[in-house]
Amino acid sequence: MTTPYEIDNATARRLFLARQGLSGPVRAKLDGAGLQTLIDDLGFVQVDSINTVARAHHMILFARNQSYRPALLSRLLEQDRTLFEHWTHDAAIIPTAFYPHWLHRFERERRSLLERWRKWRREGFEDAFEQVLAHVRDNGPTMSRDLGQGIKKPSGGWWDWHPEKTALEFHWRTGELAICRREGFQKVYDLSSRVIPDHHAMAKEDERGFIQWACHSALSRLGTATSGEIAAFWDLITPKEAAVWCRESQARGELTGVAVTPWDGGKPRPAFALPELVETSDNLPDTADIPDPPKRVRVLSPFDPLIRDRKRCLRLFGFDYRIEVFVPAAKRTYGYYVFPLLEGARFIGRIDMKHLKERDALVVSGLWMEPGARLTKGRRQALDAELDRQRRFVGAAKVDFPNGAVK
């Protein structure tokens, strides 16, 4: 792969931030159409069960527009049905316009999950799969806790779930069922034919078109990427399929080789970009239209798409981040669930905070600045302003700093 165009680190950061929706106006009034456009542009928003301040998908969207409110998302998901919930690299909220591409995923998931199921197979599981699907068909929206009454329960389990839960997840992952809503954070399943609008469910392109969409749409949201990063974005195709697409697309002139300088100024890393990024009169990257991100301090979710690929985050931003949820408390460097702090195009620290409803407070228990990022008076004011935004977003009365957590 040739790499005729070098993209400096500052440009690569700005490009990635812009493609990830972090360079737009943060105060613009957000209505349903605007939220739909934001999620369309991002591609998906990850869902996670941890809720120390707010759930991941709400924090991801709030970081991009401070007028975001969860009720808007619920309307698009549960009433308008312009969004659906399924799987990328993890559970995610996805534009329903992309549903035809997930028909390919359903086929692939069926093959792989059936192989795993057969390894864990116990007597009666096939009956449970059929019975659960019939139950949903006859009774409508169903939760895992609704099942088991009057349904034969085989011994054993798959992924340590009871057979009915296994069946619900299998049928969801393979497309027979869809999530029609959540109660608390519990999934409510129904037939996909009753959840996904017909005009989305019926259209399906061929395998070649599917791979083309998966790769091109991923790269357009990453700005620059290796074939492995392209494959990992949606987690719909294999790294080999992405590598073949990159090679063939570059040969046709539909893809350009670039070299991206890492944060430490080291050797530029070969990657790909769409041709319009570098098709200029002087054959240099076209950066004029890449906006600068707001200079404010922003709290990001640990599942924000900007940092989901930890290696990419370290390479571009010099920010070495991991979630320490599964690290024993005594061995944690920072804390159970610590949030990154983004200032403009730079990560300046991480903060440990929780919304404690019994205290009606957003409680900050730790702050760690990154090397070279001092907590100046101006930066402290910017941080306080962001914490106040977070406080108002979750409905807390105050921000608390117990034990001198932030001085």
Residue pairs with C-beta under 8 A, 6 or more apart in sequence:
1 246
1 247
1 250
1 257
1 270
1 272
2 257
3 257
3 258
3 259
3 268
3 270
4 256
4 257
4 283
5 256
5 257
5 258
5 259
5 273
5 278
5 283
5 284
5 285
6 258
6 259
6 260
6 261
6 268
7 15
7 224
7 258
7 259
7 260
7 261
7 268
7 273
7 285
8 261
9 260
9 261
9 262
9 263
9 265
9 316
10 345
11 285
11 287
11 290
12 223
12 224
12 260
12 261
12 316
13 316
13 317
13 345
14 23
14 287
14 290
14 291
14 292
14 293
14 345
15 223
15 224
15 277
15 287
15 290
16 222
16 223
16 224
16 306
16 316
17 23
17 293
17 306
17 345
18 223
18 290
18 291
18 293
19 220
19 221
19 222
19 223
20 42
20 221
20 305
20 306
21 38
21 41
21 42
21 64
22 63
22 64
22 293
22 298
22 306
22 342
23 290
23 291
23 292
23 293
23 294
24 64
24 65
24 291
25 65
26 64
26 65
26 66
26 294
26 296
27 65
27 66
27 67
28 34
28 65
28 67
29 67
30 38
30 65
30 67
30 68
30 69
30 72
31 72
32 72
32 75
32 76
32 80
34 65
35 61
35 68
35 72
35 73
35 76
36 76
36 82
36 83
36 95
38 61
38 64
38 65
39 45
39 61
39 76
39 83
39 93
39 95
40 95
40 97
41 221
42 60
42 221
42 305
43 88
43 94
43 95
43 98
43 217
43 218
43 221
43 233
43 234
43 305
44 88
44 92
44 93
44 94
44 95
44 234
44 305
45 57
45 60
45 61
45 92
45 93
45 305
46 56
46 57
46 60
46 88
46 90
46 91
46 92
46 303
46 305
46 308
47 55
47 56
47 57
47 85
47 90
47 91
47 92
47 93
48 55
48 56
48 57
48 90
48 91
48 303
49 55
49 185
50 56
50 325
50 337
51 185
52 336
52 337
52 353
52 354
52 355
53 59
53 299
53 339
53 353
53 354
53 355
53 362
53 390
53 394
54 62
54 355
54 393
54 394
55 185
56 301
56 302
56 303
56 304
57 73
57 93
58 68
58 70
58 73
59 299
59 300
59 301
59 304
60 300
60 301
60 303
60 304
60 305
61 68
61 73
62 68
62 393
63 298
63 299
63 300
63 301
63 304
63 342
66 389
66 393
73 83
73 93
76 82
76 83
77 83
77 84
77 85
77 93
77 181
78 180
78 181
81 96
81 195
81 196
81 197
82 95
82 96
82 97
83 93
83 94
83 95
83 96
84 93
84 94
84 96
84 99
84 178
84 179
84 195
84 196
85 91
85 92
85 93
85 94
85 178
85 179
85 187
86 92
86 94
86 102
86 105
86 172
86 173
86 178
86 179
87 105
87 109
87 173
87 235
88 94
88 233
88 234
88 235
88 236
89 232
89 234
89 235
89 308
90 303
94 102
96 196
96 197
96 200
97 200
99 196
99 200
99 201
100 200
100 201
100 203
100 204
100 205
101 205
101 210
101 213
101 214
101 236
102 175
102 236
103 175
103 201
103 204
104 204
104 207
104 210
104 236
105 236
106 173
106 174
106 175
109 173
109 174
109 175
110 174
113 170
113 173
113 174
116 158
117 125
117 158
117 166
117 170
120 156
120 157
120 158
120 159
121 158
122 154
122 155
122 156
122 157
122 158
122 163
123 154
123 155
123 156
124 152
124 153
124 154
124 155
124 163
125 154
125 156
125 158
125 163
125 166
127 152
127 154
128 151
128 152
128 153
128 154
128 163
128 164
128 166
128 167
129 167
129 170
129 171
131 151
131 152
131 167
132 147
132 151
132 164
132 167
132 168
132 171
133 167
133 171
133 176
133 177
135 142
135 147
135 151
136 142
136 168
136 171
136 177
136 189
136 190
136 191
137 191
139 146
140 190
140 194
141 180
141 181
141 188
141 189
141 190
142 168
142 188
142 189
142 190
143 183
143 186
143 187
143 188
143 189
144 162
144 164
144 165
144 168
144 186
144 187
145 186
147 164
147 165
147 168
148 162
148 164
151 164
153 162
153 163
153 164
154 163
157 163
157 166
158 166
159 166
161 169
168 177
168 187
168 189
171 177
171 189
172 178
172 179
172 187
172 189
175 192
176 191
176 192
177 189
177 190
177 191
177 192
178 189
178 190
178 191
178 192
178 195
178 196
179 187
179 188
179 189
179 195
180 188
180 189
180 190
180 194
180 195
181 188
182 188
192 201
193 201
205 213
210 236
210 237
211 237
211 241
211 245
212 245
214 234
214 236
214 237
214 242
215 230
215 231
215 237
215 241
215 242
215 245
215 246
215 249
216 274
217 234
218 225
218 229
218 230
218 231
218 233
218 234
219 225
219 230
219 255
219 272
219 273
219 274
220 274
221 233
222 229
222 230
222 233
223 273
223 277
224 258
224 260
224 271
224 272
224 273
224 277
225 233
225 271
225 272
226 269
226 270
226 271
226 272
227 239
227 242
227 243
227 245
227 246
227 272
228 239
228 242
228 243
229 271
229 309
229 312
230 242
230 245
230 246
230 272
231 237
231 238
231 239
231 241
231 242
231 243
232 239
232 309
246 255
246 272
249 255
250 256
250 257
250 272
253 275
254 275
255 272
255 273
255 274
255 275
256 272
256 273
256 274
256 275
256 277
256 278
257 270
257 271
257 272
258 270
258 271
258 272
258 273
258 277
258 278
258 285
259 268
259 269
259 270
259 271
260 268
260 269
260 271
260 316
261 268
261 269
262 268
262 269
262 315
262 316
263 314
263 315
263 316
263 317
263 318
264 318
269 315
276 286
277 285
277 286
278 284
278 285
278 286
279 286
280 286
292 344
292 345
293 342
293 344
293 345
294 344
295 343
295 344
296 343
296 344
296 382
296 385
296 386
297 341
297 342
297 343
297 348
297 379
297 382
297 383
297 385
297 386
298 341
298 342
298 343
298 386
299 339
299 340
299 341
299 342
299 351
299 353
299 386
299 387
299 390
300 306
300 307
300 339
300 340
300 341
300 342
301 339
302 321
302 323
302 337
302 338
302 339
302 340
304 340
306 313
306 342
307 313
307 319
307 321
307 340
310 320
310 321
310 322
313 319
313 321
314 320
314 321
317 346
317 347
318 347
319 340
319 347
319 370
321 340
321 347
321 350
323 337
323 338
324 332
324 333
324 334
324 335
324 336
324 337
324 338
325 336
325 337
329 336
334 350
334 352
334 366
334 368
335 352
335 365
335 366
336 352
337 352
338 350
338 351
338 352
338 366
338 368
339 350
339 351
339 352
339 353
340 347
340 349
340 350
341 347
341 348
341 349
341 350
341 351
341 383
342 348
343 373
343 379
343 382
346 373
347 370
348 369
348 370
348 373
348 379
349 367
349 368
349 369
349 370
349 373
349 375
350 367
350 368
350 370
351 364
351 366
351 367
351 368
352 364
352 365
352 366
352 367
352 405
353 362
353 363
353 364
353 365
353 387
353 390
354 362
354 363
354 365
355 361
355 362
355 363
355 394
355 396
356 362
356 363
359 400
360 396
360 397
360 398
361 396
361 397
361 398
361 399
361 400
362 387
362 390
362 391
362 394
362 396
362 398
362 399
362 400
363 399
363 400
363 402
364 387
364 399
364 400
364 401
364 405
364 406
365 402
365 403
365 405
366 405
367 375
367 383
367 405
367 406
369 375
373 379
375 383
375 406
380 406
383 406
384 399
387 399
388 399
391 397
391 398
391 399
